[in-house]
Amino acid sequence: MKISLNSFILFALVHALAVTSGCSSKSSKAEDTQEQRPTETVTFSYQDVAGIGRDSVYNRRDPSDIIKVNGKYYVYYTRMDSPVRSGYWGTIWYATSEDEGYTWQEQGMALGLGEAGAFDSHSVFTPNILVYNGKYYLYYTAVRPTPSNPEGKFEGNSTNDFTAIGVAVADSPDGPFERLPNNPVIAHSEVSSDFDSYRVDDASLLVRDGKIWLYYKGRCIEHGKKGPKLTEMGVAIADSPEGPFEKKGSLLDRGHEVLIWKEGEGVSCLASLSQSINHAADGLNFTMKYDSLENIPMAPGLYRPHLESGNPDVTTPGWGISMTQGRGYAYLMRFEMNKK
């Protein structure tokens, strides 16, 4: 078969452009990724703590972020009678420390169960804290007994045991915390295909541009028992800590535990299922910054001064409280996030 000179030149030119375009695109993308990725690495170290560590009477889990008030550090967490280690059968307690989280004194219950029939009448758990305009806002996840259970018990099923996020407020970090009348402030979506149509949980707070940003995790009811492995992180925004909150949808998949913090002008988060740290300059569009992290903390809370009065911009992360668990036990420990 003969090919004219003009046809050959045209073919060669098109082929060259295609190859050049494809290679430059891939090369450019790789170079951009390489330039955006930091050169340092992130590691985690752990220390046992006194006061809220492992004991034979109580199990403790799901600590809040940590604030400092009048020289004392405060952490809130779920407590259960041993050997129960699931937060779905817990109440919220708190402890204080004066040595940056190595030694704690348990102070008492911060929030008990709601009234019979309320959304939080079976368990309150996974708390977090925000200080705003002189008030202390305690956000928490809650469940009521399974609606269809003839004995009024909680089943922990994947069909109608919906969770919700409520908030209680106090004039002091020691309480007493009073529930707000507009609870819950975050409920599951009524659209079955939404990422949060079954569970909403694990509030993590931020004050940004004068608004309250409430990051949380959600599970889709259509995922059934596979839901925990398909958890996604979303955010809802309000003008006030009391709401109403407007949901902005899913922001990040594979984010079973929600830990966010201010970083520069943006927001960073630790995604446990993908073992990565992600960053969003606008607080919404996250891209991976560190991946393949090892030995990451479980259900962590950070010491975050920007949750305190005035919500100052400070450098984090540093140290925090996480949990560990095994057969019949769950307890809290201290961790540090280090960059090298």
N, C-alpha and C positions, 0 to 999 in steps of 0.2 A: 504494500500500500504506500502510495506516494503522499508526502505531506509538503505543501508549498512552504517557501521560506517565510512568508508573512504569517501563515498559520503556526509554524514552529515558534517564531518569535513571540507571537501572542500567547501561545500555550506556556512557553518558558517564563514569560513575564507574570502571568497569572499565578503559576505554580510558585514562583519566587516570592510574590507578594503574600500568598497564603502561608507559606512556610515562615517567612519573616514575621508576619503578623502574629501567628500562633506562638512562635518561640518568644517573641518580645513580650507578649501578653503574659505567658507563664513566668518568664524570667522577671518581669516587672513585679508581678504579684508576689513571687518568692522574695524578691528584694524588699518590697514594702513590708511583708510580714516579718522579715529578718530585722528590718530597721525598727519596727514597732515593738518587737519583743525585747524586754530588758535583758541585760547581760547577767544580772545577779540571779541567785537561786533562793527559793523559800524553803525553810525547814521548820520543824516543830519540835519542841522539847516539853517535857511534862514533869510536874512535881506533885507529890502527895500533899494533901492539906489536912489540917486539924479542924475538928468541929463539924464538918459536913462531908467528911470522907466516909470510907466504908465502916459500917457498924452492923451489929446483929439485930437491931431493933427496927430501923427504918431504912428504906431505899429512897434515894434522892436522884433526880434526873432533870434534864431540860432547863438549864440555868438561863436566866435573862442576861442581857448586857449589864455591865456594872457601872454604877455612878458613884461619885464621891460627894458627901455632904458633911460639912463641919468636921473635916478630918477623918471621917469614916467612909469606908467603901461598903456599898450595899449590893447584894445579889438576891434575886428572887428565883424560886425553883419549885418543882413539883415534888411532893413528899408522899410516900405510900408506906403502909405497914409492911414490914418484911414477912413473907418472901415475895409479895406482890411487887413487880417491877415495871408494870405498864402504867403510863400516865393516865390512861382511861379510867383508872380507879384511884385518883389522887386529889389532893388539895394543894393550895399554894402557900408556901412558907418563905421566910427570908432570914438572912444572916448578915452580920457586919464584920468587917476586918479593919485593923489599923496598921497592918504591915504588908500592904499591897497583895493581899489575897493568899498569904501562906497559912494564916491562922484565922479561923472564923468562929463567931459565937452565934449559935442559932437563937433568934429572938422570939419566934413564935409564928403563928399562922397569920398570913397577910390577907387571904381570901378563902372563905369556905364555900360550901355549895349554895346554889340559888334555891329559891322556893320551889316546892313541889309543882311539877308541870312546866317549869321554866326551861329555857334552852340550856341552862347550866346546872340542872338539878341532880345530875349523876356524878359529874366530875368537872373540875377546873384545873387546867394544866398549861404547860408551855408558856409561862409569862414573859412579858418584857415591860420596860419602864421608860418613861419620858418625863422630863421636868420642863414645864412650859408656863410662863407667866405666874411663877410662884406656886403652881399646883403640880402634884405628882400623879401621873396617869399610868395605871397598871393595866396593860392589855393582856388578855388571856384567851386561850382556846377552851371550848366547853362542849359537853354532850349531855343529853338527857337520856333516860332509859329508852330502849328500843320501843318505838310506838306500837309495834305489833306483838310484842312479847306479852303473853298472858299473865306472867308473874311480875311484870313491871321491872324486868332486869335489863341490863345493857348487854347486848350480844357481841358487839364489835364486828358486825357483818359488813358486807360491801354493797348493800342494797339500800338501806334506809336509815343507817346510823349517821346522819349528817352532823358535821361539826360547824361551829360558828365562832367568831371572834367578838368578845365583849370587852368593855373597859370599865374600870372603877377609878375613882379619883379621891385624893386625900390632900390635906394641907401639910402633911409631913411624910417623909419616907417610911416612917414607922406606922403610918395609918392613923386612924382607921380608914380603910378604903370603902367607899360607898358606890354601889353600882349606879350607872346612869340610866335614866328612864327610857332612852332610845336604843337600848341594847336589843339584839346584837348590832354592832356597827359594821361588821362584815359577815354576810351570809353566803351560803353556797348559791351558785347560779341555777336558775330554773331551766336553762338550756342544756340539754343532756350532753351535747357535743363540746361544751366549753371545758376548759382545762380545770375549772374549779366547781364543777357541777355536783361533786360529792363531798369533798373535804376542803375546808379552808383552815389554816393552822399557822402557828409559828410567826407571829408578828415581829417585825424589826423596823424601828422607827428612824426617821430623819426629818430635820427641819431644813427646808430648801426653798429659797425664794419666798419666804414668809408663809409657806404652806407646810402641812404635815403630810409626809410621804410614808405610807404604811406598806412595806414589802411583806409578802406572805407566800406560803406555798399552797398549791391546789392540786387536787386529784379529780380526775374525770370519772363519772359514774359508769361510763361505757367501758372503762378498762377493767372493771371488776376487781378480782383478787390480784391482778397484775399492777394495780394502781400505784403501790409504793415505789416500784421501780421506774414508774413513768411520771413521777411528780415534777411539776413545773413551778417556776417562781413568777409571781405577778406583783403588781403594785396598785394601790388605791390612794387617791389624793384628796385632801380636805382643807378647808380654810381654818378649821379648828380641830384640836385633838378629840373633840366629842363628835366630829362628823357634821353633816353626812359626808361619806367618802364616795368618790367616783372611781370605779375600777377602770384601769387602762389596759387590761388584758394580760396575756402571758408574755413574759420578757425573756425567759431562759428555761430551757428544758434540763432535765437531769440535775435538778437542784433540790434534793429532798430536804435539806436543812437550810434555813435562811440565816445568813450572817452577812450583813452589809455594813459599810463604814464610809465616811467621807474620805476622799483621796484627791488632793488638789481641788479643782473646781468640779470634779465629777464624783462618781460613786463606784466603789469596788465591792465585789461579793465573792464569797467562797462557795463553790458548788460542790457538794459532797459526792454525788453520784458520778460526776465526771472528773472529780479530784482536780479541780482547776480553780484559778482566781480569774475573775472577769472584771472588765471595767467599762463604764459608760460615761462619757463626758457630759451627756445630758440626763443621766439617771435612768434612761429608758433603753437605749440601743447598746447592748452589751457585746463586747468582743473578748475573746480569750487572751489573757495576758501571761498567765503561767499555767502549764498543764503537767500531767504525769506527776502530781505531787504525791508524796508518800507520808504515811503515818499521820494523816490529817485528823484534827479533833472531831469528836462526835458530839453533836448537838451543842456547839460552842456559843458562848457569849463573851464579848470583848469588853475591856474597860474602855468606855467611849465618853470622854469629857463633853463631846458635842451633844450628849443627851441631857446635860445638866442645865441649870439656870443660865440663861443668856445664850446657850447653845454655841459656844465658841468654836471657831475653826482650829483644829489641832491635828497633829500628825498621829495617825494610827495605821496599822495595828501595832500592838505590843504584847500585853499579857491578857489572859482571860480565864474563864472557868468553863470546863467541858465535862463530859460524863464518860464513864466506862460501865460496861455491864457484862454479865455472864449468867450462868444458870442460877436463877434465884436472887441475884444481887444487881444493884445499880447504885453508883455513887459518883460524887463529884471530885474533880481534881483540877489543878492549875496547869495552864499551858502558856507557852510563849511562841509567838510567830516571829521567826528571825529571817532577815534577808542578808545574804552573803554575796 
